Amino acid sequence: MTLQRYSFATPAACLCLFLLAAPGAQATGVATCDSGKPESWQSQDRLSALLKEKGWQVRRIKVDGGCYEVYALNEKGERVEAYFHPRTFAPVPAGAKGHKG
């Protein structure tokens, strides 16, 4: 096996690295939900109550990308940032850009 050396000092090499990295960066974007009109969503208070029943300490819930984004401490006391579909409360995986939950 032959090892090749690459110099990343040239602008062309930097551009190539950027273009190679760009698709991966897009895949780790913010979750989005196909959630319809906000009038059809369940309330943030209901989501908060359900999570509290599971032992979570909810700090904040906000809308992000059509999903509910929750900042909380989970049942293990770990800080979490989790996404939930606002109609079903189904968990939306972080980085699931274009998720149609």
C-alpha positions in Angstrom: 0.0 0.0 0.0 1.4 3.4 -1.0 0.6 6.4 1.2 0.2 9.7 -0.7 0.7 13.1 0.7 -1.7 15.9 0.0 -1.0 19.6 0.5 -4.0 21.5 1.6 -2.3 24.9 1.2 -3.7 25.6 -2.2 -7.1 27.2 -2.6 -8.2 24.4 -4.9 -7.5 21.8 -2.3 -9.4 23.8 0.3 -12.4 24.1 -2.1 -12.3 20.3 -2.7 -12.4 19.6 1.1 -15.3 22.0 1.5 -17.3 20.3 -1.3 -16.6 16.9 0.1 -17.6 17.9 3.6 -20.8 19.8 2.5 -23.1 16.8 2.1 -22.2 15.5 5.5 -22.9 18.9 7.0 -26.3 19.0 5.4 -27.1 15.5 6.8 -26.6 16.8 10.4 -29.0 19.7 10.0 -31.9 20.6 12.3 -34.8 18.2 12.4 -37.9 19.2 10.5 -41.5 17.9 10.8 -44.2 17.8 8.2 -46.6 18.9 10.9 -49.3 20.9 9.1 -51.0 23.9 10.5 -50.2 24.8 14.1 -54.0 24.7 14.9 -53.8 20.9 14.5 -50.9 20.5 17.0 -51.1 19.3 20.5 -50.2 21.8 23.2 -46.7 22.3 24.5 -48.2 22.0 28.0 -49.4 18.5 27.2 -46.0 17.5 25.9 -44.4 18.9 29.0 -46.8 16.9 31.2 -46.1 13.7 29.4 -42.3 14.2 29.7 -42.6 15.0 33.4 -44.5 11.8 33.9 -41.4 10.0 32.5 -39.2 11.7 35.0 -37.9 14.6 32.8 -37.4 18.1 34.1 -38.5 20.3 31.2 -36.6 23.6 31.0 -38.0 25.0 27.7 -40.1 23.9 24.7 -40.0 25.9 21.5 -40.9 25.4 17.8 -38.1 24.6 15.5 -38.5 23.4 11.9 -42.1 22.6 12.6 -41.1 20.3 15.5 -41.2 20.9 19.2 -37.7 21.3 20.5 -37.3 20.4 24.1 -34.5 21.4 26.5 -34.6 19.2 29.6 -33.0 16.9 32.0 -34.0 13.3 31.3 -34.9 10.6 33.9 -31.1 10.0 34.4 -30.4 13.7 35.1 -28.7 14.1 31.7 -29.1 17.4 29.8 -31.0 16.7 26.5 -32.1 18.6 23.5 -34.9 16.5 21.9 -37.3 17.0 19.0 -40.9 15.8 19.0 -43.6 15.8 16.3 -46.2 18.4 17.5 -49.2 16.3 16.4 -48.1 12.8 17.5 -45.3 13.6 20.1 -43.3 10.9 18.3 -39.5 11.5 18.9 -37.8 13.0 15.9 -34.1 11.9 15.6 -31.7 14.8 15.9 -30.2 15.6 12.5 -33.2 14.1 10.7 -33.4 16.9 8.2 -36.5 16.5 6.0 -38.0 14.0 8.4 -41.7 13.4 7.5 -42.8 12.2 10.9 
